[in-house]
Amino acid sequence: MSTDNKNTGLQATLDEAKNTWEAKAPEQIKEIYAEGIADVTRQNIIANAKKNDDIAPDFILTNATGQEVQLSDYLKKGPVVLTWYRGGWCPYCNMTLHYLQEQLPNIQAKGANLLALTPELPDKSMSTAEKHDLKFEVLSDVANKVAKEYGIVFKLTDEVAESYQNGFDLHGYNGDESDELPLAATYVIGQDGKIVYTFLDAEYRNRAEADVILKALEGLEK
């Protein structure tokens, strides 16, 4: 498992965005979001999530155009990079998706495919895929059913949930009022279904770097 990030590549971009936001955001909002992150840590999500050497749970989800996509079908073709994003409303997720699109040729050069999961409703995920001209599968994990099998779902604090609902209508994006989200997790899964790389972090503004993902894929080639 990896939770560290070098100050290069994607993380440098995310950190810059975080610093810009913190310089402008009201203190009360910063405190609410900081407490939200601390609460995720207290929920012990990471300790109970799927990790290296676990078998990745199979799933069937629909993509942005309504077609069914099954993990095991993709594993027949090669390794899979499985990543979650919180929603098109999340600027850090949008930066990450753009970055992953740029890195897609490098991932595919390792014989792997990239699948992105989100709790957004299909019409919302389609909007996100079109906005960023994504060439990889964007799958709607409505009600976080698959994310729960991977053990990466947490409940927002009441204060963060209220802020999100008032700010952009989280319930409208996800089609429910559960106020649950997945960690921005990333897994690299070998063709045997075994997880060989795991990125889990309670801080949603930290994400897996491409060089680490590619290194995990290289390990599968040996």
N, C-alpha and C positions, 0 to 999 in steps of 0.2 A: 504494500500500500504506500502511496505517496501523497503527502500533503504539503510538500515544500515546492516553492517556485523560485527560479532565478529571475532577476530583474531584467529579463530580456524577452523579446518576442511578444506574445499575447499578454503576459502578465504585466509587462511594462505599460502597455496600452490601457489595461484595466486599472492599474494603480493610478495612472494619470487621471483617468476619468473619476476614480474614487476621490482623489485629492481635490479635484476641481469641484466636485459635489460638496465635499466637506467644508470647503472654503465659503460656500454660499448657503448651505442648508441651515435652517433654524436649529438652535441647540436642542430644542425639545424633540424634533424629528430625529436628529442624530442619536439622541439617547434612546428613543423608542426602537430604532433599528439596531443599535448596539445590544440592547436588551433582548431583541429578537434572536440575534445570533447566539448570545449567551444561553438562551433558552433551548436552542437546538442542541447545543453541547450538553445541557442538562438532561435532555431527552435520551441521550446515549444512543443516538441513531447510528453513528459510525461503528460503534462496537458490535452492533447487531446486523450490520449490512453484509451482503455478499462480498467476499474478498478473494485474493489470490488462492488458487487451487480449488475453489468451490466450482461446482458445475453451474453454469449460467442457466437460469430457468428459461425454457423455450416459451415463445408467445406468438400470437397472431394478432396484428393490429392493422388498421387501415391507414394508407398514406394520404397525402394531400389531395389526391384525385379519386379517393374512395376505393382503391384497389387493396386487397388483402396482402400483407407482407408477413412472412414467417421467418423467425430467426434461424431455425434449423435449415431452411432452404438456402439462406445466404451462407451458412457455414459449410454447405456442400461445395460452394464455389471458392471459399478461402476464409481466412480469419475475418473477424468483424470488430470494428471499433464502435462501441455502443456508448452514446453520450446523451445526457438529459439536459434540457434547458427549461427554465421556468415559464417562459412565455414571450410572445413578441412585444409585450409591454415592458420587458426588462432590458434596459440599455446594455448591460453587461452581457446578457445572452445574445443580443444582436451583434455585438462586437465579436463574440466568440464564434457565432455562426459564420460571419463574414471571414474570419480567420480560418476556420475549418474548410470553407469553400476554397480559399487560396491554397490550403495544404492538401486538398483532395488528390491532386495528381501524385503527390509524394506518397500518400496512403495507398492509392491504387497501384503504384509502382511496386509496392511490397506484396501485391496480390490480395489486398484486403478491401473490404467495403465498409462504408460509414453509414450508420443508422442513427438518427437523432429522434429522441422521444420527448414529448411534451404533454402536459395535462390539458392543453388547449383543445377546444372543440375543432373538428376538421376544417370548418370554414375559416377559423382563425389561423390554424397552422398553414392552410393554403396561402393565406395572405402573407404570412411570414416567409414562406418558401418563395413566393413570387417576388416579394419585395427585395430579397437578397439574391435572387436568381440562383437558388441552391440546386445543385446537380446530384445531391444525395437524398436518400429517403428521409422524409420528415413524417413521423408517425404520431397519431393522436392516441395517447394513453389516457383516455377519459376515466375520471375517478381514480387515477393513479393505480390502476389494477396491477400493471406489470411492475411499476415502481415499488409497490408494496411487496411483491414477491422477491424483489432484490433488497428489501429492507431499508429503503432510502427515503421514506415518506415521513414528513414531520408536520405538526400542526402549528400554524402561526399563532403568536400571542394575540390577544384581543386587540391590543393597540396597533400592532402592525396590520392585522386583518382590516381594521377600520380605516387605516391610512390607505391601504391598497384599494379597498372598495370605494372609498370616496374619491381617490385619485384617478382610477381608470376602470373601475367596475370589474374586479377580479371574478366575481360570480358569473358575470356575462361571458368572460373569456373561457371559463372552465365548465360552465353549464351546471354548477352545483354550488352549494353554500357551505361546503366542508371546511373551507379555509385551510386546506392541506396542499402542500407543495413537495416536490422531490428535491433532494440535494442536487446540485449541478455536478453529478457524478459522471465519470468516464471509466469504461471497462474495455480492455482488449481481450478478446475471446478467441482461443485457438479452435481449429476445426473439430477437435474432439469435444468441444463444448466447455473446456476448462478455462477459467479466468486466469490470465497471466499478468495482467496489470490492472491496478485499481487506483482511481483518484477519488478521494472523498474528503470533503472539507465543510465544516459548519459555516464558514465565511463564503457566502455566495459570490463574492467578487474575486475569488481565487478559482482558477481553472487549470485543467491539464494542458501542458505545453506540447506542441507537436513533436519536438525533438525527443521527448520522453516516450510518447506514443510510438514513434517510428523505431526507437530503440527496442521497445517491447516486441514490435512486429519483426524486427531483425532477429531477435532471439528465437522466434518461431521458425525462421528459415534455416537455422543451424541444425 
